[in-house]
Amino acid sequence: MNIALAFQASFNRFVPRSRPRPFTAAAPAVYQIVDRLHEQRTVRVAGDAIAPTVSAWLAELGVESPMAEDLERAVRSGDWPAAYAIGEHLSVHVTAAASPQLGNASRNDSRIPE
């Protein structure tokens, strides 16, 4: 066997591998909620804070509705047509404010079609 071929074959066994990256938790998605009944009321919250926020706004009006949880589920699952329809009934508008894949520095201004 040719010494050059033997060296090349043995070298291929020792190909350096890339170092494993340290684990980093994904940033939670952030959503912007606009209250259509009160001017200038807009908040940015994590996905798990949508229902409590909308429920608190409804409580100020003396209203309770399980639709706040439905809205949160629709938004978190990415079912934007359902989120828009539920938001219409609750007089709120929800948009994605930041994507966890792109990080908080990137802003997602895509709005639900009206």
C-alpha positions in Angstrom: 0.0 0.0 0.0 1.2 3.4 -0.9 2.4 5.3 2.2 0.6 8.5 1.0 -2.7 6.6 0.7 -2.2 5.0 4.1 -1.5 8.4 5.7 -4.5 10.0 4.0 -6.8 7.1 5.2 -5.6 7.4 8.8 -5.8 11.2 8.7 -9.5 11.0 7.8 -10.2 9.2 11.1 -9.0 12.2 13.0 -11.0 14.9 11.5 -11.5 17.6 14.2 -15.1 17.9 15.2 -16.7 21.2 16.0 -17.2 22.1 19.7 -20.6 21.7 21.1 -22.4 24.9 21.7 -23.5 25.7 25.2 -27.3 25.3 25.8 -29.2 28.5 25.6 -32.9 28.7 26.3 -35.1 30.1 23.6 -36.5 33.5 24.3 -40.3 33.5 24.8 -42.4 35.0 22.1 -43.6 38.5 22.8 -47.0 39.7 21.7 -48.5 43.2 21.5 -52.1 43.5 22.6 -54.1 46.6 21.7 -57.3 47.4 23.7 -59.8 48.8 21.1 -62.1 50.2 23.7 -59.5 52.4 25.5 -57.3 54.7 23.4 -53.6 54.4 24.0 -53.8 51.1 25.9 -51.2 48.8 24.3 -49.0 46.3 26.1 -46.3 43.8 25.2 -46.6 40.5 27.0 -45.3 36.9 26.8 -47.6 34.3 25.4 -48.7 33.0 28.8 -49.8 36.6 29.9 -52.3 37.2 27.1 -55.3 35.6 28.9 -54.6 37.3 32.3 -54.1 40.7 30.6 -57.3 40.5 28.5 -59.3 39.1 31.5 -58.1 42.0 33.6 -59.3 44.5 31.0 -62.7 42.7 30.8 -63.0 42.7 34.6 -62.7 46.5 34.5 -65.8 46.5 32.4 -67.6 44.0 34.7 -67.3 41.2 32.2 -65.9 37.6 32.5 -65.3 35.5 29.5 -63.6 32.2 28.8 -62.7 33.6 25.4 -59.6 35.2 26.8 -58.1 31.7 27.3 -59.3 30.8 23.7 -57.5 33.8 22.4 -54.3 32.9 24.2 -54.4 29.3 22.8 -55.1 30.5 19.3 -52.2 33.0 19.4 -49.7 30.6 21.0 -50.6 27.8 18.4 -50.2 30.3 15.5 -53.9 30.1 14.5 -54.1 33.8 13.5 -57.5 33.6 11.8 -59.0 32.3 15.0 -57.1 34.8 17.1 -58.4 37.6 14.9 -62.0 36.4 15.1 -61.8 36.0 18.9 -60.1 39.4 19.3 -63.0 41.0 17.4 -65.4 39.7 20.0 -63.2 40.8 22.8 -62.3 44.2 21.2 -58.6 43.5 21.3 -56.0 43.2 18.6 -53.0 40.9 19.0 -49.8 40.9 16.9 -46.5 39.1 17.2 -44.0 41.7 18.5 -40.9 39.5 18.5 -40.0 36.1 17.2 -38.1 33.7 19.5 -36.1 32.4 16.4 -34.9 35.8 15.5 -34.4 37.2 19.0 -35.8 40.3 20.6 -33.6 42.6 18.5 -35.6 41.8 15.4 -39.1 43.2 15.2 -41.9 41.4 13.4 -44.4 44.0 12.1 -46.6 41.6 10.2 -50.2 42.3 11.2 -53.2 40.2 11.0 -55.2 41.3 7.9 -58.1 43.4 8.8 
